[in-house]
């Protein structure tokens, strides 16, 4: 089991230097996590370092495919309100 970085990653480079197992790979269009190298930081840290530093909500999935830092976890904005705000912005463009 391993974490996965998905396409919402913006390649900010925050996670790569923190990974104790060098499992994060710079790729296009976003970073990737090597399933062979990822230890989920077990034995090194209490929390996965990539998840703890990632500034993009929902960009990293856990081994069950669930967002490790879901919408609202960083901003405090409830998911329903966030979806409504995004729809409003898209409608105005």
Secondary structure, DSSP 8 states (H G I E B T S, - for coil): ---EE-TT-----TTGGG-TT--EE--SSS-EE-TTT--TTTTT-SS-HHHHH--STT-EE-TTS-BTT-TTTTT---HHHHHHHHHHHHHH-
